[in-house]
Amino acid sequence: MESAKEIFSMNRKTRQKKSRAVSASELAQMGVCERLVVFEHRYGKRSTASQRTAIRRGLKEHDRFYRDGVRTSEKKGRCYIATLTFGPGREVTALRMFRDRVLRPNATGRWLIGVYYRTAPGVCMVLERCPWLQPVVRTMLRPIVWIVDHALRGNGGDHAI
């Protein structure tokens, strides 16, 4: 019987064609039962109707959780400068998605978000007092929105605005 190491080193081209993310559950399963991993590799993964139902329910729940997070983020309206200069539109949506998907997951990004939330209200006060500055800021933000939009398209395509 082949070991899991031999299976994973087999036929590099085949693995590249079938490459996909490996879930934490699958990694844990390798530690628990190597033979099951080999069996499923050879004959395919078998699941009962109740397991398939549970998987669908879990995926639906993950999707609902994700959408709730996005909705909550949109309700906050905390893209102060973009909201003031563009109004509630696709530009603000792109910037929020960038904040949530690119900046928020890492420490440096969270630090930048914190700095922005501390300084943006003051910038908005100036922009409200001097409305002639808003088109200037809008012009400065447009290339940033374009870059953010294209970055989001490159990191998952369907998540871009």
N, C-alpha and C positions, 0 to 999 in steps of 0.2 A: 504494500500500500504506500502511495506517495505521501510525503509529509506536506504540510501547509507551505513550508518554505519552497519546496520543489514546485508546487502548483503556482505560487505567485511569481516564480522566476521563469516559468514556461512561456514560450512564444510571445515575445515582447510586442509584436505587431498586433496580435489578437487582443492583448490587454489594452493597448493604446486605443483601439477601436471601441472597446467596451468600457473605457475608463469612466468612472462616475465617483461621486463622493461616497466615502465609506462612513456609515453612521457609527456613533459611539456604541450602540447596541451590537453591531456586527463585530467591532473590535473586541468588545467584552466577550462575545460568544467564542472568539478564537481562543481566549484564555481559558474558557470553561470546557469547551468540547471541540478539540481540533478535528476529530473524525466527522462531526456534523458539518463543519465548514468544508471539508473535502467532499463529503457526500453532496452537499448543496451545489458545490462547484461543478461536479460531474453531472448531476441529474436535475439540477434546478431546485429552487426553493419551493417547498410545498407548504401550503397553509390551509387551515380549515376555513369554512365559511365564517365562523365566529371571529377568527383572527383577521380575516380580510375586512369584516365589518368594523372591528376595533381599529384597524389601520386607517380605514376611511374616516371614521369618527375622529381619530387623533389628528389626521391631516386637516380635517375641517376645523377642528378646534385651534390648531396652530394658525391657520389662515385667519380665523376670527380674531385671535389674539393680535396678530400682526395688523389687521385692518383697524382694530380698536386703537392700537398705538398710533397709527397714522392719523386717524380721526382726532384723537386727543391732541396730537401735535398741531394739527391744523386749527383746532379751536383756540389754542393759546394765542395765536396771532403774534408770536414773538419775533417775527422777522421784521422788526420795527422799520428800518430804513427802506427795505424793499417794499414793504406794504405801503409806506408813505409815498414813495416815488412811483411805484407801478400800480398800486391798488391791488385788490385781491385777484390775482391772475396767475397765468401759467408760470411767469417768472418767479413769483413767490413760492409756488409749488415746487419748482425745480430746486430752489435754494433750500427749502425745508427738507426735501428728499436728500440732498447732499449732506445737510447737517445730520440727519438721522442715520443715513447709511454709511457715510464716509467719516465724518468728524466724531460723532458720538461714541462709536465703538472703541476709540483709543484715548489714552490719557492726554496726549497733546491736543487732540481735537476737542475734548471736553474743556480743556483749559482755554482754548481759543473761543469756544462758545461762551464760557463764563466772562471773558474779557469783553466780548461783543455785547452781552446782555448788560454789563455794567456801563459801557460807553455809549451804546446806541441811543438810549433815551435822550442824552444830552445832545447828540448829533441831530436827532429828530426835532428837538426844541429849536435849534438853530434853523433847520430847514423849514419849520412852520413859521418862524419869524421872517425868514427871507425866502419866500416862495420861488423867486427867480433862480435860486440855487438847485431846486428840485430837478429841472431838466438837465442840468450839468451832472448831477449825481446819477440820474437815470442813464445818461450817455456813458458814464464811467462804469456803471453796473452791467450794461448790456453785454460786453465781451465776457465778463465773469459768468453771467447766466449762460451764455453760449457754451463756454468751456465746461461748466458744471453739467449742462444738459448732455453734451457729448460724452463726458466722463461717465455719466449714469447709463447712457446707452451702451457703452463699452463694458460695463460691469453688470450685465444681466439683461440688457436690451428692453425687456418689457416693463422695466421700472422707470424708464425715462418719461418725461412729460409728452 
